[in-house]
Structure formats: structure tokens, C-alpha cells
Amino acid sequence: MERTSTPYLTLDPEIEAAIRADRAAGRMHPHAFDDANVTRREAKPHDEATLARPAFARDIEKILNVPAYNRYADKTQVFSFVENDDICRRGLHVQLVSRVARGIGSLLGLNCELIEAIALGHDVGHTPFGHAGERYLSQCYHERTGRYFNHNVHSVRVLDRLYRRNISLQTLDGVLCHNGEFAQQVLRVGDTADFAALDGLVEACTADERAIKRLRPSTLEGCVVRVADMIAYVGKDRYDAIDMGVVPSLDVFDSDVIGRDNARIINNLTVDIVNNSYGTDRIALSEAVFQDLKRAKRQNYELIYSREGFANGAGNVVEEMFEELYARLLDDLERGDERSPVFRHHVSNLAARSLSVKPADYLAGEPNQIVVDYLASMTDSYFMALYAHLFPRSGRRVFARGYCADLEEGRAR
């Protein structure tokens, strides 16, 4: 329980009345994205919107059926190397982001199918082992190419290039610009008007590590997903940290407005966003709530994320394992060793499931990018299994804390 009882905020009565009137009249937000304006890279008759399958419903279905979506289930959200079905994995995280974002979007009268598509696809390019894995992979890539890896940029590559499902510009823009690590009090829409502009942003983020901080979603729906990404994890990660013994209780966190627990954080941030954004051309937080959100994120970083879910120095071991796997797979690729997993698993599976990627064309690309594609696609357990297969004599092993570890500890005593 909280040391003090932070109240649940409520909608401004005038705004609540206006929302009810809008719903009764069937009115949307004046800046809601219109399905009729959807833009796709290719004009395929099969992708034209119908009453049964509207524009962004198609994107949702495409994303749900991309092979990379399946791998959300075994990718770290915060805590790695623990067998515990109660700990949030990335698959649950994207569902929570979708739920929070659609709740805000519905109140504001935005396009909730576009919101859902962005939310479900926003992390499909994420590495194993969460943000620690993202850092390790970027280091390997940068040392060899001078370029950078970012999971949001790679999510666009997965949906737009590797699996080529003809996802809309609006969904891809929201995925690219979702990065909730950068809190802003006011989110104003950007101006990514076509695929040439999107491709330019993707390249800029790969070439310049500062470019990612300048990204702005080009729809209000994308702005909502961006802030919902923060809302969805700030409170939820605290409960996982308690379950993992990283923090003793919610009492270690401070709050003046948004609360310490997940329910208040979701409610109070949602209400504040609607109160400050309804009918406008931006998504905004009040000053008091924004400052409290920044404090909440800072405390999460200090008390939870600084450990990145790695216990007993495991982070250093995983970093070394990333480097070894990267180097080995790159060497196999450059030597053309078709017995290697990079050929037998990655290239062959991608060609079989992408619908359009041809092995010869893909292999003609930059070798480091191919290795990055493969490593980023891995789940935590696949990464560990592949490392053990390729380096059977290595002393580097990290074993997950099993379901019965506490029972075994009790037996030992």
C-alpha cells in the first residue's frame, strides 16, 4: 500500500460532457487520421480498404501474422534469466501499450485502429534481453560499420523490408517515432508525408545516434502511442521489481500527483492527457503531472532499470556473448559457410516466410546488416541455445532462475 493516498484524477466536467456529446453525434477529433488518406508503398488491389477490412484493420492483421510477432513472447521486457510466468514479457507489454493508447484515443475521438496497429508493431524489431541487448548489439554493429542499431528503427525494417507486408506509412511512422524513453510535456505532430521522408529518417537514425531524439510522430495517434508506451511500463515494471526482490515495496517510490501504483498511474496520466489535449492539435500533459512522470521514470531507472534484470554480473557475460556470436556469424557469412545457422536458420526462414525476399538478393546486401537482422530476431532462449551450440566449450553460461529455485533453496537449508 502507498504511504499516502494519492487521489484518482477525474475528467474536467465540461470536457466529459463534450466527449459524451461527440460520441452521441458520432463526431471524431478534428485531427483524427482519416482512413481514406492511408498511404502504402505499393498500390495493391488486395490492400484496398473494404467495409469488412478497413485500412488499419488490415495493418493490425498483417502485424499479428508476421513471424516476428510470435517472438514477443520470449523476449525480455525488463527482467532476464528468470522462469516466471508472472513477470511481464515483451508480448504483454505491447498489449498493455495498445490498451492504454486505445483508452486515450477513444476519449479523444482518434482513430483507434491506427493506434492499435502502431502499438502492436512498435517493438517487433526489439533484441533479446531488452534494452541491454539493444546496447550490446549496437556496440557490435557500430564498431564494425560506424552505424547504430535502435529497436524502433529496426521494427520498421522488419515490417517494411524483411517481411514486406505493405504496411501503411502512418503505422510505420508511428512505430519509428514511438520511442518512449524521451519524455516530453507536449507532443506536436511531425511532417513525414511520404515514404521518401520515412526512408530518410530511418537512414538518419542509423547514421547519427542523435537523430532518434528528433523524431516526431506525424499523426496524433502516433503521439498517443508514444506517451502510452511510458504509461504502460512505469507502474507495471514496479510490480515485477517487487516480485523479483529488486525493491521491497511501492513505498520506495515518491509521487505528488500520478501515484505510485499501476492503477493510479494509468488513470491519472490518461485523465490528465485528455484534460489537456481534447480538441487540440497536440498531446499534452499538465506541468505538475509531467514533472511527476519524469520523477517516476527517474526513480524506476535508479531502482530498477540500472540493473536491467541482470543479477550477479550476468550483464557482462551476455555482452561478451553478443560479441562472440556476432563475430562468428559474420565470419560464417563472409566465408559463405552454408552449414552455419545464419544460412540454415535465418536466411532460409526469412526467404520462406517473407513472401518476397529472395536469398540471393538478400545475401548480396551488407553482411553486418544480415547479422544484425538475425541477432535482433532472436528470443532470449534462442540466443542462449545458439551460443551453447556454437561455443560448446565456452565457460560463458547464464542459467535462468527456475520455477522451483525457492523450493530447492528451502530443501538445501
C-alpha positions as CSV (number, residue, x, y, z in Angstrom):
1,M,0.0,0.0,0.0
2,E,1.0,3.6,-0.5
3,R,2.3,5.7,2.4
4,T,-0.2,8.4,1.3
5,S,-3.3,8.1,-0.7
6,T,-2.9,9.9,-4.0
7,P,-6.4,10.5,-5.3
8,Y,-7.7,9.3,-8.6
9,L,-8.0,12.2,-11.0
10,T,-11.2,12.8,-12.9
11,L,-12.1,14.3,-16.2
12,D,-12.9,18.0,-16.3
13,P,-16.8,18.1,-16.2
14,E,-17.0,20.3,-19.3
15,I,-14.6,18.0,-21.3
16,E,-16.5,14.9,-20.1
17,A,-19.8,16.4,-21.3
18,A,-18.2,17.3,-24.7
19,I,-16.9,13.8,-25.1
20,R,-20.4,12.4,-24.4
21,A,-21.9,14.8,-26.9
22,D,-19.3,13.9,-29.5
23,R,-20.0,10.2,-29.1
24,A,-23.7,10.7,-29.3
25,A,-23.3,12.7,-32.5
26,G,-20.7,10.4,-34.0
27,R,-18.1,13.2,-34.1
28,M,-14.4,12.4,-34.4
29,H,-11.5,14.5,-33.2
30,P,-10.9,17.3,-35.9
31,H,-7.3,16.0,-36.3
32,A,-8.1,12.2,-36.2
33,F,-6.4,10.4,-39.1
34,D,-9.0,9.6,-41.8
35,D,-8.8,6.0,-43.2
36,A,-9.3,7.4,-46.7
37,N,-5.9,9.1,-46.6
38,V,-3.9,5.9,-45.9
39,T,-0.7,5.6,-47.8
40,R,1.0,2.4,-48.8
41,R,4.3,1.8,-50.5
42,E,2.7,-0.4,-53.2
43,A,-0.8,0.1,-54.7
44,K,-2.1,-3.5,-54.4
45,P,-5.8,-4.1,-55.0
46,H,-5.8,-6.7,-52.2
47,D,-4.8,-4.0,-49.7
48,E,-7.6,-1.6,-50.6
49,A,-9.9,-0.9,-47.7
50,T,-13.3,-2.5,-47.5
51,L,-16.2,-2.4,-45.1
52,A,-15.2,-5.8,-43.7
53,R,-11.4,-5.0,-43.6
54,P,-10.8,-1.2,-43.1
55,A,-7.4,0.3,-43.8
56,F,-5.8,0.0,-40.4
57,A,-7.6,-3.2,-39.5
58,R,-5.5,-4.7,-42.4
59,D,-2.3,-3.4,-40.8
60,I,-3.3,-5.0,-37.4
61,E,-3.9,-8.3,-39.1
62,K,-0.7,-8.1,-41.1
63,I,1.4,-7.4,-37.9
64,L,-0.3,-10.1,-35.9
65,N,0.7,-12.6,-38.6
66,V,4.2,-11.5,-39.1
67,P,6.6,-14.3,-37.8
68,A,8.5,-11.7,-35.7
69,Y,5.3,-11.1,-33.7
70,N,5.4,-14.7,-32.3
71,R,8.8,-14.0,-30.8
72,Y,7.5,-11.2,-28.5
73,A,6.5,-14.0,-26.0
74,D,10.1,-14.9,-25.1
75,K,11.8,-11.6,-25.2
76,T,12.8,-9.7,-22.1
77,Q,10.8,-6.6,-21.1
78,V,12.9,-5.8,-18.0
79,F,14.0,-9.0,-16.2
80,S,16.1,-11.6,-17.9
81,F,17.1,-15.1,-16.9
82,V,14.0,-15.9,-14.8
83,E,11.4,-18.6,-15.4
84,N,8.3,-16.9,-14.1
85,D,5.1,-16.6,-16.0
86,D,4.0,-13.7,-13.7
87,I,6.9,-11.5,-15.0
88,C,6.0,-9.2,-17.9
89,R,7.5,-10.2,-21.2
90,R,7.5,-8.0,-24.3
91,G,4.4,-9.7,-25.7
92,L,2.3,-8.5,-22.7
93,H,4.0,-5.1,-22.8
94,V,2.8,-4.4,-26.4
95,Q,-0.8,-5.4,-25.4
96,L,-0.7,-3.1,-22.4
97,V,0.5,-0.2,-24.6
98,S,-2.3,-0.9,-27.0
99,R,-4.9,-1.0,-24.3
100,V,-3.7,2.3,-22.7
101,A,-3.3,4.0,-26.0
102,R,-6.7,3.0,-27.3
103,G,-8.3,4.2,-24.0
104,I,-6.8,7.6,-24.5
105,G,-7.6,7.6,-28.2
106,S,-11.2,6.7,-27.7
107,L,-11.7,9.5,-25.2
108,L,-10.1,12.0,-27.6
109,G,-12.0,10.7,-30.7
110,L,-9.0,9.5,-32.6
111,N,-8.5,6.6,-35.0
112,C,-8.2,3.7,-32.6
113,E,-7.4,1.1,-35.3
114,L,-4.4,3.1,-36.4
115,I,-3.4,3.4,-32.7
116,E,-3.7,-0.4,-32.2
117,A,-1.6,-1.1,-35.3
118,I,1.2,1.2,-34.1
119,A,1.1,-0.3,-30.6
120,L,1.2,-3.9,-31.7
121,G,4.0,-3.4,-34.1
122,H,6.2,-0.9,-32.2
123,D,8.6,-3.5,-30.7
124,V,8.8,-6.2,-33.3
125,G,12.4,-5.2,-34.0
126,H,13.5,-5.5,-30.4
127,T,16.5,-7.6,-29.4
128,P,16.7,-10.4,-26.9
129,F,17.5,-9.2,-23.3
130,G,15.7,-5.9,-23.6
131,H,17.5,-2.6,-23.7
132,A,20.7,-4.2,-22.5
133,G,20.7,-6.4,-25.6
134,E,19.9,-3.4,-27.7
135,R,23.0,-1.7,-26.4
136,Y,25.2,-4.7,-26.9
137,L,24.1,-5.3,-30.5
138,S,24.5,-1.6,-31.3
139,Q,28.1,-1.7,-30.0
140,C,28.9,-4.7,-32.1
141,Y,27.4,-3.1,-35.2
142,H,28.9,0.4,-34.6
143,E,32.5,-0.9,-34.0
144,R,32.4,-2.5,-37.5
145,T,30.4,-0.1,-39.5
146,G,30.2,3.2,-37.7
147,R,26.4,2.9,-37.7
148,Y,23.9,2.4,-34.9
149,F,21.1,0.0,-34.0
150,N,17.9,1.2,-32.5
151,H,15.0,-1.2,-31.9
152,N,12.3,1.3,-33.2
153,V,14.2,1.8,-36.4
154,H,14.7,-2.0,-36.8
155,S,10.9,-2.5,-36.1
156,V,10.3,-0.5,-39.3
157,R,12.8,-2.7,-41.2
158,V,11.1,-5.9,-40.0
159,L,7.7,-4.7,-41.1
160,D,8.7,-2.8,-44.3
161,R,11.7,-4.6,-45.7
162,L,12.3,-8.1,-44.2
163,Y,8.6,-9.2,-44.3
164,R,7.3,-6.6,-46.8
165,R,3.7,-6.8,-45.8
166,N,2.9,-3.4,-47.4
167,I,2.2,-1.8,-44.0
168,S,0.9,1.8,-44.2
169,L,3.1,4.8,-44.0
170,Q,1.1,6.0,-41.0
171,T,1.6,2.8,-39.0
172,L,5.3,2.7,-39.8
173,D,5.8,6.3,-38.9
174,G,4.2,5.7,-35.5
175,V,6.4,2.6,-35.0
176,L,9.5,4.6,-35.9
177,C,8.7,7.5,-33.6
178,H,7.3,5.6,-30.7
179,N,10.4,5.7,-28.5
180,G,9.0,6.4,-25.1
181,E,12.4,6.9,-23.5
182,F,12.3,10.6,-24.3
183,A,9.6,12.2,-22.2
184,Q,8.1,15.4,-23.5
185,Q,5.4,17.6,-21.9
186,V,3.9,18.5,-25.3
187,L,4.0,16.2,-28.4
188,R,3.3,18.0,-31.7
189,V,3.0,16.1,-34.9
190,G,5.8,15.9,-37.4
191,D,5.6,16.1,-41.2
192,T,6.6,12.7,-42.6
193,A,4.4,13.0,-45.7
194,D,5.7,10.1,-47.9
195,F,7.9,7.0,-47.9
196,A,10.9,9.0,-49.2
197,A,10.7,11.1,-46.0
198,L,10.3,7.9,-43.9
199,D,13.3,6.3,-45.6
200,G,15.3,9.4,-44.9
201,L,14.5,9.3,-41.2
202,V,15.4,5.6,-41.0
203,E,18.8,6.3,-42.6
204,A,19.4,9.3,-40.4
205,C,18.8,7.3,-37.2
206,T,21.2,4.6,-38.4
207,A,23.9,7.0,-39.3
208,D,23.6,9.5,-36.4
209,E,22.9,8.5,-32.8
210,R,21.4,11.9,-32.1
211,A,18.8,11.8,-34.8
212,I,16.5,9.5,-32.9
213,K,15.8,12.2,-30.3
214,R,14.4,14.5,-33.1
215,L,11.7,12.1,-34.2
216,R,8.1,13.2,-34.0
217,P,5.1,11.1,-34.9
218,S,3.2,12.5,-37.9
219,T,-0.2,11.7,-36.5
220,L,-1.9,12.4,-33.2
221,E,-2.4,8.6,-33.0
222,G,1.3,8.1,-33.1
223,C,1.8,10.7,-30.4
224,V,-0.7,8.8,-28.2
225,V,1.2,5.5,-28.6
226,R,4.4,7.2,-27.7
227,V,3.1,8.5,-24.4
228,A,1.2,5.3,-23.8
229,D,4.5,3.4,-24.1
230,M,5.7,5.2,-20.9
231,I,2.4,4.9,-19.1
232,A,2.2,1.1,-19.7
233,Y,5.6,0.3,-18.2
234,V,6.2,2.8,-15.4
235,G,3.8,1.2,-12.9
236,K,3.8,-2.4,-14.3
237,D,7.6,-2.7,-14.0
238,R,7.4,-1.8,-10.3
239,Y,5.3,-4.8,-9.5
240,D,7.7,-7.0,-11.4
241,A,10.6,-5.5,-9.4
242,I,8.8,-6.3,-6.2
243,D,8.2,-9.9,-7.3
244,M,11.9,-10.2,-8.3
245,G,13.0,-8.8,-4.9
246,V,14.7,-5.8,-6.5
247,V,12.6,-3.4,-4.4
248,P,10.8,-4.2,-1.2
249,S,7.5,-2.4,-1.9
250,L,6.0,0.6,-3.6
251,D,6.9,2.7,-0.6
252,V,10.4,3.3,-2.1
253,F,8.8,5.5,-4.8
254,D,7.7,9.1,-4.4
255,S,4.7,10.8,-6.1
256,D,2.7,14.0,-5.7
257,V,0.1,13.6,-8.4
258,I,0.2,10.5,-10.6
259,G,0.5,7.9,-7.7
260,R,2.9,5.0,-7.1
261,D,0.7,2.1,-8.1
262,N,-0.1,1.0,-11.7
263,A,-3.8,1.7,-11.5
264,R,-3.4,5.3,-10.4
265,I,-0.6,5.9,-12.8
266,I,-2.7,4.7,-15.8
267,N,-5.8,6.5,-14.7
268,N,-4.2,9.8,-13.7
269,L,-2.0,10.1,-16.7
270,T,-4.9,9.2,-19.0
271,V,-7.2,11.8,-17.4
272,D,-4.5,14.5,-17.4
273,I,-3.7,13.9,-21.1
274,V,-7.4,14.1,-22.1
275,N,-8.0,17.2,-20.0
276,N,-5.0,18.9,-21.6
277,S,-5.4,17.6,-25.2
278,Y,-9.1,17.3,-26.0
279,G,-9.9,19.1,-29.3
280,T,-6.3,20.4,-29.8
281,D,-3.6,19.6,-32.4
282,R,-1.2,18.1,-29.9
283,I,-0.9,15.6,-27.0
284,A,0.0,17.4,-23.7
285,L,0.4,16.9,-20.0
286,S,0.0,19.5,-17.3
287,E,3.2,20.8,-15.8
288,A,2.6,19.1,-12.4
289,V,1.9,15.7,-14.0
290,F,4.8,16.0,-16.4
291,Q,7.2,16.7,-13.6
292,D,5.8,13.8,-11.5
293,L,6.1,11.5,-14.5
294,K,9.7,12.5,-15.0
295,R,10.4,11.8,-11.4
296,A,8.7,8.4,-11.7
297,K,10.8,7.4,-14.7
298,R,14.0,8.6,-12.9
299,Q,13.2,6.5,-9.8
300,N,12.5,3.5,-12.0
301,Y,15.9,3.9,-13.7
302,E,17.7,4.3,-10.4
303,L,15.9,1.5,-8.5
304,I,15.1,-1.0,-11.3
305,Y,16.5,-0.4,-14.8
306,S,20.0,0.2,-13.7
307,R,20.2,-3.5,-13.1
308,E,18.5,-4.3,-16.4
309,G,17.2,-7.5,-14.9
310,F,20.7,-9.0,-14.8
311,A,21.9,-10.4,-11.4
312,N,25.3,-11.4,-10.2
313,G,27.2,-9.7,-13.1
314,A,25.4,-11.6,-15.8
315,G,25.2,-8.5,-18.0
316,N,28.9,-8.5,-18.6
317,V,28.7,-12.2,-19.7
318,V,25.9,-11.5,-22.1
319,E,27.7,-8.6,-23.6
320,E,30.7,-10.9,-24.3
321,M,28.4,-13.5,-25.7
322,F,26.9,-10.9,-28.1
323,E,30.3,-10.1,-29.4
324,E,31.3,-13.7,-29.8
325,L,28.1,-14.6,-31.6
326,Y,28.3,-11.5,-33.8
327,A,31.9,-12.2,-34.9
328,R,31.2,-15.9,-35.5
329,L,28.1,-15.3,-37.6
330,L,29.7,-12.5,-39.6
331,D,32.7,-14.7,-40.4
332,D,30.4,-17.6,-41.4
333,L,28.5,-15.3,-43.7
334,E,31.6,-13.7,-45.3
335,R,33.1,-17.2,-45.9
336,G,29.9,-18.4,-47.4
337,D,29.6,-21.3,-44.9
338,E,26.1,-22.6,-45.7
339,R,26.3,-25.0,-42.8
340,S,26.1,-22.0,-40.4
341,P,22.9,-21.1,-38.6
342,V,22.9,-17.7,-40.3
343,F,22.2,-19.6,-43.6
344,R,20.3,-22.6,-42.3
345,H,18.0,-20.8,-39.8
346,H,18.0,-17.1,-40.6
347,V,18.3,-16.7,-44.4
348,S,16.2,-19.8,-45.2
349,N,13.5,-19.0,-42.8
350,L,13.3,-15.4,-43.9
351,A,13.1,-16.4,-47.6
352,A,10.3,-18.9,-46.8
353,R,8.2,-16.6,-44.7
354,S,8.8,-13.1,-46.1
355,L,6.6,-13.7,-49.2
356,S,9.1,-11.7,-51.4
357,V,12.7,-11.8,-50.1
358,K,14.9,-13.9,-52.4
359,P,18.0,-15.5,-50.8
360,A,20.4,-14.3,-53.5
361,D,19.2,-10.7,-53.3
362,Y,19.3,-10.6,-49.5
363,L,22.8,-12.2,-49.3
364,A,24.0,-9.5,-51.8
365,G,23.4,-6.9,-49.0
366,E,25.8,-5.7,-46.4
367,P,26.9,-8.6,-44.2
368,N,26.8,-6.7,-40.9
369,Q,23.1,-5.9,-41.6
370,I,22.3,-9.5,-42.1
371,V,23.9,-10.5,-38.8
372,V,22.1,-7.7,-37.1
373,D,18.8,-8.9,-38.6
374,Y,19.5,-12.4,-37.3
375,L,20.6,-11.4,-33.8
376,A,17.7,-8.9,-33.3
377,S,15.2,-11.6,-34.3
378,M,16.2,-14.0,-31.6
379,T,14.3,-14.6,-28.4
380,D,16.3,-14.9,-25.1
381,S,16.2,-18.7,-25.1
382,Y,17.1,-19.0,-28.8
383,F,20.1,-16.7,-28.2
384,M,21.3,-18.8,-25.3
385,A,20.7,-22.1,-27.2
386,L,22.6,-20.9,-30.3
387,Y,25.5,-19.7,-28.2
388,A,25.8,-23.1,-26.5
389,H,25.6,-24.8,-29.9
390,L,28.3,-22.7,-31.5
391,F,30.6,-22.4,-28.4
392,P,30.1,-25.7,-26.6
393,R,33.5,-25.4,-24.8
394,S,32.9,-21.8,-23.6
395,G,32.7,-21.2,-19.9
396,R,30.2,-18.4,-20.6
397,R,26.8,-19.6,-19.5
398,V,24.0,-17.9,-17.8
399,F,21.3,-20.1,-16.3
400,A,17.8,-18.9,-15.6
401,R,16.4,-18.9,-12.1
402,G,13.9,-21.8,-12.4
403,Y,10.3,-22.1,-11.2
404,C,11.3,-24.2,-8.2
405,A,14.5,-22.4,-7.2
406,D,13.0,-21.2,-4.0
407,L,11.8,-24.8,-3.2
408,E,15.3,-26.1,-3.9
409,E,16.8,-23.4,-1.6
410,G,14.4,-24.4,1.1
411,R,15.4,-28.1,0.7
412,A,19.1,-27.2,0.9
413,R,18.5,-25.5,4.3
